[in-house]
Amino acid sequence: HIRDEILRQRLIRVYAEGFGLSPSAAERMLKSGGGDGTAGGEGQAKEPVSRTAALLLGEGQKRMEWTVIGVVLARADLMATAYAQIEDDFSDAEARMVWDALTAQYERRHELDAGEILTAFADHPAVIDRLTQIQVKPLLEANLDLQGFKDLLLRLRRSRLKRQVDDLHTRLKNAEEAHDRQEVKKILDEDRVLQKILSSMG
């Protein structure tokens, strides 16, 4: 789907390096729809890469955020689910920029155009680097089912709420040291609400 030949060749190089393939073998796999990670030829991957394992690589907050972006770029049909569930869950500034661009595009047309997103960030080399790299992961995650994606979104939401709880605890400590009873009560009330939400999420 990437019309820019420079970006396309860059993606092929990243894909090849990631799976120990020659560039020509990587290009053949991409042309055939990504294959199963076991294309023939010298330097091929010895074992198929598990789609589930690929998804679970997103343990860190930043990697989870970019995984969500990668999945919706590969599976536009999952964008509606992400759009409905994601609130202020992105902490990485660049991921937030891309997510905002994706949501704006989705709100205009109810569809996504990866090429347009790449063009929009042509002046942001770091974002382009990340976008071209995450194109590898969605090839593996293209068969991700709806429940698996919802689980990822739930993990992203839980991570954001835990960060908020940590921030509250820092504020609470400061309020207690300042003997600010009103602020302490307010923070404890907020903490109870967040803890209740976290408990309901399992």
C-alpha positions in Angstrom: 0.0 0.0 0.0 3.0 2.3 0.2 3.4 4.2 -3.1 6.6 6.1 -2.1 9.4 3.8 -3.5 12.0 5.1 -1.0 9.8 4.3 2.0 8.9 0.9 0.4 12.5 -0.1 -0.1 13.3 1.0 3.5 10.5 -1.2 4.8 11.8 -4.1 2.8 15.3 -3.6 4.4 13.8 -3.5 7.9 11.7 -6.6 7.2 14.7 -8.5 5.8 17.0 -7.6 8.7 14.3 -8.5 11.3 13.8 -12.0 10.0 17.3 -12.8 8.7 16.3 -12.8 5.1 17.9 -11.4 2.0 16.2 -8.3 0.6 15.1 -10.2 -2.5 13.5 -13.0 -0.3 11.8 -10.3 1.8 10.4 -8.6 -1.2 9.0 -11.9 -2.5 7.3 -12.5 0.8 5.8 -9.0 0.8 4.5 -9.4 -2.7 2.9 -12.7 -1.8 1.1 -11.1 1.2 3.7 -11.8 3.9 3.7 -15.6 3.8 4.0 -17.4 7.1 7.5 -16.4 8.0 9.0 -19.5 6.3 9.8 -18.4 2.8 12.3 -20.5 1.0 15.8 -19.4 0.1 19.1 -18.9 1.9 18.9 -17.1 5.2 15.2 -17.9 5.7 13.7 -17.8 9.3 14.0 -21.3 10.8 10.6 -21.2 12.5 7.4 -19.4 11.9 7.0 -16.4 14.2 3.9 -16.8 16.4 1.4 -14.0 15.9 0.5 -14.2 19.6 4.1 -14.0 20.6 4.6 -10.9 18.4 1.6 -9.2 20.1 2.9 -10.0 23.5 6.2 -8.2 22.7 4.3 -5.0 23.5 4.8 -5.2 27.3 6.2 -1.7 27.7 3.8 1.2 27.5 5.5 2.7 24.4 5.6 -0.6 22.6 2.0 -1.2 23.4 1.0 2.1 22.0 2.9 1.6 18.7 1.6 -2.0 18.5 -2.0 -0.6 18.6 -1.1 1.8 15.8 0.5 -1.0 13.8 -2.5 -3.2 14.2 -5.0 -0.7 13.0 -2.8 0.2 10.0 -2.7 -3.5 9.1 -6.3 -4.2 10.1 -8.4 -1.1 9.4 -11.5 -3.1 10.4 -10.3 -2.9 14.0 -10.0 0.9 14.0 -13.7 1.3 15.0 -13.0 -0.8 18.1 -9.9 1.2 19.0 -11.6 4.5 18.3 -14.5 3.6 20.7 -12.3 2.4 23.5 -9.1 4.6 23.5 -9.3 7.8 25.5 -6.2 9.5 26.7 -4.2 6.3 26.8 -1.1 7.3 24.9 1.9 8.6 26.8 4.5 8.7 24.1 4.3 12.1 22.3 5.1 10.7 18.9 2.6 7.9 19.2 0.0 10.4 20.4 0.7 12.5 17.3 0.2 9.5 15.0 -2.9 8.4 16.8 -4.4 11.9 16.6 -3.8 11.8 12.8 -5.4 8.4 12.5 -8.5 9.4 14.4 -8.8 12.6 12.4 -8.6 10.6 9.2 -11.1 8.1 10.5 -13.5 10.8 11.5 -13.4 12.3 8.0 -13.7 9.1 6.0 -14.3 6.1 8.3 -11.3 4.4 6.8 -7.5 4.6 7.0 -4.8 5.3 4.4 -1.3 4.3 5.6 0.3 6.1 2.7 -1.4 9.4 3.7 -0.2 9.0 7.3 3.4 8.5 6.1 3.2 11.6 3.9 1.7 13.7 6.7 4.8 12.9 8.9 7.4 13.4 6.1 9.1 16.2 8.1 9.3 14.0 11.3 12.1 11.5 10.7 11.7 9.8 14.1 8.0 9.2 13.4 8.7 7.8 9.9 11.4 5.5 11.4 8.9 4.1 13.8 6.1 3.8 11.3 8.3 2.0 8.8 9.6 -0.4 11.5 6.2 -1.2 12.9 5.0 -2.2 9.4 6.9 -5.5 10.1 4.8 -6.4 13.1 1.4 -6.0 11.5 2.3 -8.5 8.9 2.5 -11.1 11.7 -0.5 -9.8 13.5 -2.8 -9.5 10.4 -4.9 -12.5 11.7 -5.3 -11.0 15.2 -8.9 -11.6 16.3 -11.2 -9.0 17.8 -10.9 -10.4 21.4 -7.1 -10.4 21.2 -7.2 -6.8 20.1 -9.6 -5.9 22.9 -7.3 -7.5 25.4 -4.4 -5.3 24.1 -6.6 -2.2 24.4 -7.5 -3.3 28.0 -3.9 -3.6 28.9 -3.2 -0.1 27.5 -6.1 1.3 29.5 -5.0 -0.4 32.7 -1.4 0.9 32.2 -2.7 4.4 31.9 -4.9 4.1 35.0 -1.9 2.7 37.0 0.2 5.7 36.0 -2.6 8.0 37.3 -2.7 6.1 40.6 1.1 6.5 40.9 0.7 10.2 40.3 -2.0 10.4 42.9 0.2 8.7 45.5 2.9 11.3 44.8 0.4 14.1 45.3 -0.9 12.4 48.4 2.6 12.3 50.0 3.1 16.0 49.2 -0.3 16.9 50.6 0.3 15.0 53.8 3.6 16.7 54.3 1.9 20.0 53.8 -0.8 19.0 56.3 -3.4 19.9 53.6 -6.4 17.9 54.8 -8.8 19.0 52.1 -6.3 18.0 49.4 -5.6 14.7 51.1 -9.4 13.9 51.2 -9.8 14.9 47.5 -6.9 12.7 46.5 -8.1 9.7 48.5 -11.5 10.0 46.9 -9.9 10.1 43.4 -7.8 7.1 44.4 -10.8 5.1 45.5 -12.5 5.7 42.1 -9.5 4.6 40.1 -8.9 1.6 42.3 -12.6 0.6 41.8 -12.2 0.9 38.0 -9.0 -1.1 38.0 -10.6 -3.9 40.1 -13.5 -4.1 37.7 -11.0 -4.6 34.8 -9.7 -7.8 36.4 
